[in-house]
Amino acid sequence: MAKISLIGAGSVVFARRLLQDIVCVPELSDATISLMDTDLERLALMSKFANKLARDTDTSIKIETTSDRRSALRDSDYVLTTIRVGDSYERDIAVPLKYGVDQSVGDTVGPGGVFKALRTAPVLIDICEDIADVAPTATLLNYTNPMAITCWAIAEVTDVPTIGLCHSVQHTTADLANYVGVSKDRVKAWVAGINHLAWFLRFEVDGRDAYPQLFEAMQDPEIFSQDTVRFEVMKQFGYFVTESTRHMSEYTPYFRTDQQTIEDFRLNQIRQDLKRRSARVDDHYKDLLEDANTDRRLTAERSEEYACRIIEAMESDRPTVINGNVPNEGFIDNLLYSSSVEVPILIDKLGSHPMAVGELPGQLAALSRSNQAVQQMAVKAIIDGDKEAAFHAIALDPLTSAVLSLGDIRMMFDEMWEAHGDELAAYS
């Protein structure tokens, strides 16, 4: 009778997927799902949907709803975190853009990602302290960005077993299958690196190397236009990366430094993306509202998210392999030891077993380490409460340092810091 706690249950997209996944697993039919959020309106809606879904799918799942975090966590076996802490377009995106740092998303590295980490990681660490106190055997499955920074910080200061989860490997595998014109079930891949900068070290169709097909497909202008940055990176560095063209464009110094390059790679979408993102969230909320109140019987299909697959493997002893983020204890030899790395992980009833990858090709490790420099200094800032380390993190960011002088980076940093007011009072 597993207890699964979802901290940030107001995340309508992810919470819905998790609930639909859980009702599809017979071994979890008597589980307790504890939904927790500080947004009481969203929490109530998610609770209503969850209870209807459980009834309509004839499971005995028990739904708990609370705004009290420790109550939600108590005696949990699995904790999932999908939280947002003070995310702000005006602070994280608009201020850097004023200085010429044109982030596409701004939630992983760069000015936006570092400040998001400064706000978010301390809350996740507090959650871990609660887990250690009231659910000492629980496993944390973290979906909160910036994934690498937050997971690295958690591992440095807590003993809570943690796997950072993302869906970029699953989505990219589907993309690659589409590009070479085969069904996804014919594709196999061996992927490793860091979150959002993991690499398809092997890409096979029916057991044969499919990279030649992918390079050939890239020559088609229509296919290339669907993934301009990732194909250009593959063309120049030899391997395909897991994160989207939009994300990948801000992790390097090559694609967002001048307007012509932005237009050439079809990246001039930042403001439109904000509107699209907001519209998409509104649409998902409306869909959830309709399903929670409909007389129609709800059904469920499994998603590709890893969280429920991990829980299923540990509860049923049907092993599975996922890609997840864990401390680098020798799994990738040429990335920073103890940093957060994304590697294949075997999951079974005994827990998680990360697999050793060895060395990444040198050029891929170098690209990843450029982002790890930012992560390392951000983690130092979080753990030591060190404001200057936060500045160093942003000064080392590949895109920021390609666009701005150190003096301009300092002015941008100070303006972003001031915009946070007392939210960063713990840093000095």
Secondary structure, DSSP 8 states (H G I E B T S, - for coil): --EEEEETTT-HHHHHHHHHHHTT-GGGTT-EEEEE-S-HHHHHHHHHHHHHHHHHTT---EEEEES-HHHHHTT-SEEEE----S--HIIIIIHHHHHT---SS-SSSHHHHHHHHHHHHHHHHHHHHHHHHH-TT-EEEE--SSHHHHHHHHHHH----EEE--SHHHHHHHHHHHHTT--GGGEEEEEEEETTEEEEEEEEETTEE-HHHHHHHHTSHHHHTTSHHHHHHHHHHSS-BSS-HHHHTTSSSSSSSSHHHHHHTT---HHHHHHHHHHHHHHHHHHHHHHHH-SS-------S-SHHHHHHHHHH---EEEEEEEE-SSSBTTS-TTSEEEEEEEEETTEEEE---B---HHHHHHHHHHHHHHHHHHHHHHHT-HHHHHHHHHT-HHHHHH--HHHHHHHHHHHHHHTGGGGTT--
